[in-house]
């Protein structure tokens, strides 16, 4: 029975992970699903209460809840309870032992890749033959989010050559892949790492590529490895790619148009590809800096008809500096709570901060899960530990609770 409850809870975490990445089948999710998830999580608490460590995680949980309430979604008691229910499973996950976090990282990654592998294969096949589909679907958060639904992947009208699998944007997928690659320490002996790198390539996400490169450098620093050879090899590789993209077909190719051209310098944006915010967002941000709205953000009516973009500036416009600071404190508390390797944790925190500049979603489960699991990285070699078998006594002492 305990094994069933544990696997059910893992599935809840995995589904929440997919939902945070905006998998197409979660766009109009019924509230009943959230209630079921709360019940499953409650059963997990009942069966595994002796393994949970609430006291050591009480402060980060409290800060997270205050930050989430600070986003302004809890307009009344009903919304407040709904908000708590939504995040209940992931908050319980924070209290689980390191052994479970390592196991969860391995399982969630495997399940995720079991979606991405056939998804990528069918996506590539769709360029050669007409695949059956379920017609068009639309995400109502933006008028441009119109897709053709092939079940295992969706194709957006305005970037149909970029791979986003079942998720809303290629950039979202590329960002989360970078987090998981860092959590796995770019261990090229693992098949999961190779698959994630291949998927990352087909997203054609400039931000994703940059984030993966930064994550790799951070991983080398965290493992105290020299990255001089890395810089040399990468420079040669990027130089070859740049030259090939520029000269192949006189620059009229996808790699040049979607990646290389966007790296050119721009007087206003820094580089041409820096399209995270709009002019409207810049104006709203400048206006709020000189007012008291900087702390809690503008009311929704101020920007509801504007296409703001994404990133830290848009987050501040919508929610203000207070929630931003609270989320920073939340992640900092997690990184410094009995750290196994402070350098690794701080570099992971820096990676999240860099990602936040481009895509600010600190409340996503797909941010939290790789972060809290990755901080148990010293025991990642035990990631294949089967929790349904009793680990040896020495393993129990190693895989202690956080």
HELIX and SHEET records of a PDB file:
HELIX    1   1 UNK A    2  UNK A   20  1                                  19    
HELIX    2   2 UNK A   24  UNK A   26  5                                   3    
HELIX    3   3 UNK A   31  UNK A   48  1                                  18    
HELIX    4   4 UNK A   55  UNK A   57  5                                   3    
HELIX    5   5 UNK A   58  UNK A   70  1                                  13    
HELIX    6   6 UNK A   77  UNK A   94  1                                  18    
HELIX    7   7 UNK A   98  UNK A  125  1                                  28    
HELIX    8   8 UNK A  170  UNK A  183  1                                  14    
HELIX    9   9 UNK A  191  UNK A  203  1                                  13    
HELIX   10  10 UNK A  206  UNK A  222  1                                  17    
HELIX   11  11 UNK A  228  UNK A  247  1                                  20    
HELIX   12  12 UNK A  248  UNK A  251  5                                   4    
HELIX   13  13 UNK A  254  UNK A  255  1                                   2    
HELIX   14  14 UNK A  256  UNK A  260  3                                   5    
HELIX   15  15 UNK A  261  UNK A  263  5                                   3    
HELIX   16  16 UNK A  279  UNK A  289  1                                  11    
HELIX   17  17 UNK A  292  UNK A  294  5                                   3    
HELIX   18  18 UNK A  300  UNK A  302  5                                   3    
HELIX   19  19 UNK A  312  UNK A  319  1                                   8    
HELIX   20  20 UNK A  321  UNK A  335  1                                  15    
HELIX   21  21 UNK A  342  UNK A  358  1                                  17    
HELIX   22  22 UNK A  365  UNK A  374  1                                  10    
HELIX   23  23 UNK A  377  UNK A  382  5                                   6    
HELIX   24  24 UNK A  393  UNK A  398  1                                   6    
SHEET    1   A 3 UNK A 136  UNK A 138  0                                        
SHEET    2   A 3 UNK A 146  UNK A 149 -1                                        
SHEET    3   A 3 UNK A 154  UNK A 156 -1                                        
SHEET    1   B 2 UNK A 265  UNK A 266  0                                        
SHEET    2   B 2 UNK A 270  UNK A 271 -1                                        
END                                                                             
